[in-house]
Amino acid sequence: MHSTLIVARMHPASGDEVGRLFAEFDATEMPHRMGTRRRQLFSYRGLYFHLQDFDAADGGERIERARTDPRFVRISEDLKPFVEAYDPPTWRSPADAMATRFYSWEASA
């Protein structure tokens, strides 16, 4: 499984609205098209954490192909009033806000 974690800034009172936007997005076939198996959203003191788990290591490629879909473009625009780049001068795409994993552990089966 491939995971990504996007870090941004979020207005503290907007969690419900951001959750609603993603619930609508995830009710479409877009998660399947992107290979998303699970999406989790977290907030902490004005920070936003968007954790996504994907079917396979090609998750990034599938997202790149989906980025031109009008639904992907629309949710990106709809989120702008609530979520902003962590470092606006360096942000060009979600890849510029992805945290780097430096440790991972899983329970054995």
LODRENDO-535645 format. One record per residue: residue in three letters; x, y, z of N, C-alpha, C in turn. Coordinates in steps of 0.1 Angstrom, whole numbers, padded with zeros to 4 digits, always signed. Example, Ala and Ser with C-alpha at 12.3 -4.5 7.8 and 13.67 -1.06 7.14 Angstrom:
<pts>
ALA+0132-0057+0078+0123-0045+0078+0132-0033+0078
SER+0128-0022+0071+0137-0011+0071+0129+0000+0079
</pts>
This chain:
<pts>
MET+0009-0012+0000+0000+0000+0000+0009+0012+0000
HIS+0005+0023-0007+0012+0035-0008+0004+0046+0000
SER+0011+0054+0008+0004+0064+0016+0010+0078+0013
THR+0002+0088+0013+0007+0102+0013+0001+0110+0024
LEU+0008+0120+0029+0003+0128+0039+0006+0143+0035
ILE-0005+0150+0033-0004+0164+0029-0006+0173+0041
VAL+0003+0183+0043+0002+0192+0054-0001+0206+0049
ALA-0011+0212+0055-0015+0226+0051-0020+0233+0063
ARG-0025+0245+0061-0031+0253+0072-0046+0253+0069
MET-0053+0252+0080-0068+0251+0079-0074+0261+0090
HIS-0084+0268+0086-0091+0276+0095-0097+0267+0106
PRO-0095+0269+0118-0099+0259+0129-0114+0255+0129
ALA-0123+0264+0125-0137+0262+0126-0143+0255+0113
SER-0134+0252+0103-0139+0248+0090-0139+0233+0088
GLY-0135+0225+0099-0134+0210+0097-0147+0204+0092
ASP-0159+0208+0097-0171+0202+0092-0173+0205+0077
GLU-0170+0217+0073-0172+0220+0058-0162+0212+0050
VAL-0150+0212+0054-0140+0204+0046-0144+0189+0046
GLY-0148+0184+0057-0153+0170+0057-0165+0168+0048
ARG-0174+0177+0048-0186+0176+0039-0181+0176+0024
LEU-0172+0185+0020-0167+0185+0007-0160+0172+0002
PHE-0153+0166+0011-0146+0153+0008-0157+0142+0008
ALA-0167+0143+0017-0177+0132+0016-0184+0132+0003
GLU-0187+0144-0003-0193+0145-0016-0184+0140-0027
PHE-0171+0144-0026-0161+0139-0036-0160+0124-0035
ASP-0159+0118-0023-0156+0104-0021-0169+0096-0025
ALA-0180+0102-0026-0192+0095-0030-0193+0093-0045
THR-0184+0099-0052-0183+0097-0067-0173+0085-0070
GLU-0170+0083-0082-0160+0072-0086-0146+0077-0085
MET-0144+0090-0081-0130+0095-0081-0121+0088-0072
PRO-0124+0084-0060-0115+0076-0052-0110+0064-0059
HIS-0120+0057-0066-0116+0045-0073-0106+0048-0085
ARG-0109+0059-0092-0101+0063-0103-0087+0066-0098
MET-0086+0072-0087-0073+0076-0081-0066+0065-0074
GLY-0073+0054-0071-0067+0042-0064-0068+0044-0049
THR-0076+0054-0044-0076+0057-0030-0084+0046-0023
ARG-0078+0040-0012-0085+0030-0004-0090+0036+0009
ARG-0083+0047+0014-0088+0053+0026-0083+0067+0026
ARG-0091+0076+0031-0088+0090+0033-0091+0094+0048
GLN-0081+0100+0054-0084+0105+0068-0079+0119+0069
LEU-0087+0128+0075-0084+0142+0076-0082+0145+0091
PHE-0072+0152+0095-0069+0156+0108-0066+0171+0109
SER-0069+0176+0121-0065+0190+0123-0058+0191+0137
TYR-0049+0201+0138-0043+0204+0150-0038+0218+0150
ARG-0044+0226+0159-0039+0240+0161-0037+0247+0148
GLY-0047+0247+0139-0046+0254+0126-0039+0247+0115
LEU-0034+0235+0118-0028+0227+0107-0038+0216+0103
TYR-0036+0212+0090-0045+0203+0083-0036+0191+0079
PHE-0040+0179+0081-0033+0167+0077-0042+0159+0069
HIS-0039+0155+0057-0047+0148+0048-0039+0135+0045
LEU-0043+0124+0051-0037+0111+0049-0045+0103+0039
GLN-0038+0098+0029-0045+0089+0019-0037+0077+0017
ASP-0044+0065+0017-0038+0052+0014-0043+0048+0000
PHE-0034+0043-0008-0037+0039-0021-0034+0024-0023
ASP-0041+0018-0034-0040+0004-0037-0026-0001-0039
ALA-0018+0007-0046-0005+0003-0050+0005+0014-0050
ALA+0017+0011-0053+0028+0022-0053+0026+0032-0065
ASP+0017+0029-0074+0014+0039-0085+0004+0049-0081
GLY+0000+0051-0069-0010+0060-0065-0007+0074-0070
GLY+0006+0079-0070+0009+0092-0075+0006+0093-0089
GLU+0009+0083-0097+0006+0084-0112-0009+0085-0114
ARG-0017+0077-0107-0031+0078-0109-0037+0091-0105
ILE-0032+0097-0095-0036+0110-0091-0033+0121-0102
GLU-0021+0120-0107-0017+0129-0118-0026+0128-0129
ARG-0030+0116-0133-0040+0115-0144-0053+0120-0141
ALA-0057+0119-0128-0070+0124-0123-0071+0139-0121
ARG-0060+0146-0120-0059+0160-0117-0067+0169-0127
THR-0068+0164-0139-0075+0172-0149-0090+0170-0149
ASP-0095+0160-0141-0109+0157-0141-0116+0169-0134
PRO-0128+0173-0140-0135+0185-0134-0138+0184-0119
ARG-0141+0172-0115-0144+0170-0100-0131+0172-0092
PHE-0120+0168-0096-0107+0171-0089-0105+0186-0089
VAL-0106+0192-0100-0104+0207-0101-0114+0214-0092
ARG-0126+0210-0092-0137+0216-0084-0134+0215-0069
ILE-0130+0203-0064-0128+0202-0050-0116+0210-0046
SER-0106+0211-0054-0094+0219-0051-0099+0234-0050
GLU-0107+0239-0058-0112+0252-0058-0121+0254-0045
ASP-0130+0244-0043-0139+0245-0031-0132+0246-0018
LEU-0120+0239-0017-0113+0239-0005-0105+0252-0002
LYS-0103+0260-0012-0095+0272-0010-0099+0282+0001
PRO-0112+0284+0003-0116+0293+0014-0112+0287+0028
PHE-0110+0274+0029-0108+0267+0042-0094+0262+0044
VAL-0087+0258+0034-0074+0252+0035-0064+0260+0026
GLU-0053+0263+0031-0043+0270+0024-0029+0264+0025
ALA-0021+0266+0016-0007+0260+0016+0000+0263+0029
TYR+0008+0254+0033+0016+0256+0045+0026+0266+0043
ASP+0032+0266+0031+0043+0275+0027+0039+0281+0013
PRO+0031+0291+0012+0025+0295-0001+0036+0299-0011
PRO+0047+0305-0008+0057+0308-0018+0063+0296-0026
THR+0063+0284-0019+0069+0272-0025+0058+0263-0031
TRP+0046+0265-0029+0035+0256-0033+0031+0257-0047
ARG+0032+0246-0055+0027+0246-0069+0017+0235-0071
SER+0018+0224-0062+0009+0213-0063+0009+0206-0050
PRO+0000+0196-0047+0000+0189-0035+0013+0182-0032
ALA+0021+0179-0042+0034+0172-0040+0043+0181-0032
ASP+0041+0194-0033+0049+0204-0025+0046+0205-0011
ALA+0035+0198-0007+0031+0199+0007+0031+0185+0014
MET+0037+0175+0007+0037+0161+0012+0048+0159+0022
ALA+0044+0154+0034+0054+0151+0044+0062+0139+0039
THR+0074+0138+0045+0083+0127+0041+0083+0117+0053
ARG+0080+0104+0049+0080+0094+0060+0094+0090+0063
PHE+0097+0090+0076+0110+0086+0080+0111+0074+0089
TYR+0099+0069+0092+0098+0056+0100+0084+0050+0098
SER+0084+0037+0097+0071+0030+0096+0072+0017+0103
TRP+0061+0012+0109+0060+0000+0116+0046-0006+0114
GLU+0046-0019+0112+0033-0026+0111+0033-0039+0120
ALA+0022-0042+0125+0021-0055+0133+0022-0067+0123
SER+0029-0077+0127+0030-0089+0119+0017-0096+0119
ALA+0014-0103+0108+0001-0110+0107+0000-0123+0116
</pts>
